[in-house]
Amino acid sequence: MRALVTNDDGIDSPGLLALARGAREHGWEVVVAAPEREASGTSAGLTAAGDHRSIHVERRDLDGFEAYAVAGHPGLIALVASRGGFGEVPDVVLSGVNRGANTGRAVLHSGTVGAVLTASVNDLRGMAVSLDVPLEGEVEYLWDSAVTVARGLFDVLAGLPDGAVLNVNAPNVADPGEPVRATLAEFGSVQTRVKRADEGTIDVNSVLVPGDLPEGSDAALLVAGRATVTPLRSVGEDLELRW
């Protein structure tokens, strides 16, 4: 299996390197291509920094991996990979490990998830991996715990049909346990707050939202300390909608 490993936290993120190492230790061939700087919240955007849709790509030395820092968003990186832009087309796209959970319908806005949804519409299997850490305060990031959860699903991913996507979230604990299949919450425990600050300015912040979360949802299970896995469906026709 050949895996492209990307993220939205940028090429220098320790979570990216941890996931790449996990894939290599699993016996997969790995190429790393990630944004040259943070690209969180970019969804499946295809923005590139360059003239005439050209993309600046810099070869990096990353723990022995074939690695590229790309002046573009993770969705664009997945698209380029599906067209052979980083060598042989990968069998799977792994995205993460993201700094912070990706739960609920808000995964639509995540660059981490956007990369694997882009892979999906190009007939590649994908897995987004995120580590649930607080929004504020000092914390020890247990990247390898998230990788352990992901590695337990690598063979599952490899056996799924082309275009399949798994969204994986791990609690920031030493022993996250086996992941539980979860539904996609309507909202996560972290939501976006928009406030008009002054004339010409709008503040957009992430805030913790108190209250009960739907039982069995990815957000609720993660708050309870359980690792979760949620299959996602990418873009397709709504065959049930009638008018």
Secondary structure, 3 states (H helix, E strand, C coil): CEEEEECCCCCCCHHHHHHHHHHHHCCCEEEEEEECCCCCCCCCCCCECCHHHCCCEEEEEECCEEEEEECECHHHHHHHHHCCCCCCCCCEEEEEEEECCCCCHHHHHCHHHHHHHHHHHCCCEEEEEEEECCCCCCCCCCHHHHHHHHHHHHHHHHHCCCCCEEEEEEECCCCCCCCEECECCCCCCEEEEEEEEECCEEEEEEEECCCCCCCCEHHHHHHCCCCEEEEECCCCCCCCCCC
